[in-house]
């Protein structure tokens, strides 16, 4: 037969149902372009909503997607989690703190440039070996005092010329005179060579 028109329902009590098979449906015209409002779904839920899915869940939108919460949002995965943009910008911002941790290894890689700006103080702690390899020019500009301390042996390898310019000021030396000896045993391989691009 022919069907058409609207369907309105009002349930003054509860609504429960059980379906032993599957549910399939379509919202909007099956052919041709949808007119204004056609194909839309608007649901207002006054209380809470819970979905339990026994298998996979796929959410796809051909345009934009927005998830907004008036309080907290928690996303938990028992295995892997992947967040990917094929183009455009990925922006992560926090109104307060950001805590990023990895139980094992962590990799941060930029295919082009990397800019790091800290408005206040920076504290870095390395529990093991710290290797920093630079293939271009390395510039460090201290606009305040600079304190560099080595509590163990100090190794330095200069491959070419050295340049030193000291502005007007005072040269301070230590007040005590610990005994030091000299040993001629340094070669070009005494300082550990660093791998290029390591």
C-alpha positions in Angstrom: 0.0 0.0 0.0 0.9 3.6 0.1 2.2 5.2 3.3 2.9 8.9 4.1 2.4 11.7 6.5 3.7 12.2 10.0 3.8 10.0 13.1 3.6 11.5 16.5 3.9 9.5 19.8 3.4 10.5 23.4 4.1 8.0 26.1 3.0 9.1 29.6 4.9 6.3 31.3 7.9 4.2 30.4 9.0 2.7 27.1 10.8 -0.7 26.9 11.5 -3.0 24.0 13.5 -6.1 23.1 14.6 -7.0 19.6 15.9 -10.5 18.9 17.1 -9.6 15.4 18.7 -6.4 14.2 17.6 -2.8 13.6 18.1 -0.9 10.4 16.7 2.4 9.4 17.1 5.4 7.2 16.4 9.1 7.9 15.9 11.3 4.9 15.1 10.8 1.3 16.5 7.7 -0.3 17.1 9.5 -3.6 17.7 13.0 -4.6 18.9 15.9 -2.4 17.4 16.5 1.0 15.4 19.6 1.6 15.8 21.9 4.6 15.3 19.8 7.7 15.0 16.5 5.9 17.4 13.9 7.2 17.9 15.6 10.5 17.5 13.9 13.9 17.0 16.0 17.0 16.6 14.3 20.4 16.6 16.0 23.7 17.4 13.9 26.7 16.8 15.4 30.1 18.6 12.8 32.2 21.5 10.5 31.5 22.1 8.3 28.5 24.0 5.0 28.4 25.0 2.9 25.4 26.6 -0.6 25.8 27.9 -2.1 22.5 28.9 -5.7 22.5 31.1 -5.4 19.4 32.4 -2.6 17.2 31.2 1.0 17.2 31.6 3.3 14.2 30.7 7.0 14.2 31.1 8.8 10.9 30.1 12.3 9.7 30.6 13.7 6.3 31.1 17.2 7.7 32.1 18.5 11.1 31.8 16.7 14.5 31.5 18.3 17.9 31.7 16.7 21.3 31.0 19.1 24.2 30.7 18.5 27.9 29.8 20.9 30.7 32.1 19.0 33.0 34.8 16.2 32.4 35.4 14.1 29.4 37.2 10.7 29.7 38.4 8.5 26.9 39.9 5.1 27.9 41.3 2.4 25.7 42.5 -1.0 26.9 44.9 -1.3 23.9 45.9 1.2 21.3 44.6 4.7 20.6 45.2 6.7 17.4 44.4 10.4 16.8 45.1 11.4 13.2 44.5 14.3 10.9 45.3 13.8 7.2 45.6 17.5 6.7 45.1 20.7 8.6 46.1 21.6 12.2 45.8 19.6 15.4 45.4 21.9 18.3 45.6 20.8 22.0 45.1 23.5 24.6 44.5 23.4 28.3 43.1 26.1 30.6 45.3 24.8 33.4 48.0 22.1 33.5 48.9 19.4 30.8 50.2 16.0 32.0 51.7 13.8 29.3 53.4 10.5 30.5 54.6 7.3 29.0 55.2 4.1 30.9 57.9 3.0 28.4 59.4 4.9 25.4 58.2 8.2 24.0 58.9 9.7 20.6 58.4 13.3 19.6 59.3 14.1 16.0 58.7 17.1 13.8 59.3 16.6 10.1 60.2 20.3 9.7 60.7 23.0 12.3 60.0 22.9 16.1 59.4 26.0 18.2 59.3 25.7 22.0 58.4 28.8 24.1 58.3 28.8 27.9 56.9 31.9 29.5 58.4 31.2 32.9 60.9 28.5 34.3 62.0 25.2 32.7 63.2 22.2 34.6 64.5 19.1 32.8 65.7 15.9 34.5 67.4 13.0 32.7 67.8 9.8 34.7 70.2 8.2 32.3 72.3 9.4 29.3 71.4 12.6 27.4 72.5 12.7 23.8 71.9 15.8 21.7 73.1 15.8 18.1 72.9 18.9 15.9 74.0 19.0 12.3 73.6 22.8 11.8 74.5 25.8 14.0 73.7 25.7 17.7 73.1 29.1 19.4 72.6 29.6 23.1 72.0 33.1 24.3 71.9 33.8 28.0 70.5 37.2 28.9 71.1 36.6 32.6 73.6 34.6 34.6 74.7 31.2 33.4 75.7 28.4 35.8 77.3 25.3 34.3 78.5 22.6 36.7 80.1 19.2 36.0 80.4 17.0 39.1 82.3 14.3 37.2 84.9 14.3 34.4 84.6 16.9 31.7 85.3 16.1 28.1 85.4 18.6 25.2 86.4 18.1 21.6 86.9 21.1 19.4 87.1 20.2 15.7 88.3 23.5 14.3 89.1 27.1 15.5 87.9 28.6 18.8 86.7 32.2 19.2 86.4 33.9 22.6 85.3 37.4 23.3 85.0 38.7 26.9 83.5 42.2 27.5 84.7 44.5 30.3 84.3 43.1 33.8 86.1 41.1 36.5 87.7 37.7 36.3 87.0 35.7 39.5 89.1 32.7 40.5 88.5 30.2 43.3 89.6 31.0 46.8 91.1 27.6 47.6 93.9 25.8 45.9 93.2 22.1 45.5 96.1 20.0 44.2 95.8 19.0 40.6 98.2 17.0 38.4 98.7 16.8 34.7 98.6 13.7 32.5 99.3 13.7 28.7 97.0 11.0 27.5 94.2 12.7 25.5 93.7 11.8 21.8 91.1 12.7 19.2 89.0 9.7 20.3 89.0 10.4 24.0 85.7 12.3 23.7 82.9 10.0 22.7 81.9 10.7 19.0 78.2 11.4 18.6 76.4 9.9 15.6 75.2 12.4 13.0 71.4 12.7 13.3 71.3 10.4 16.3 
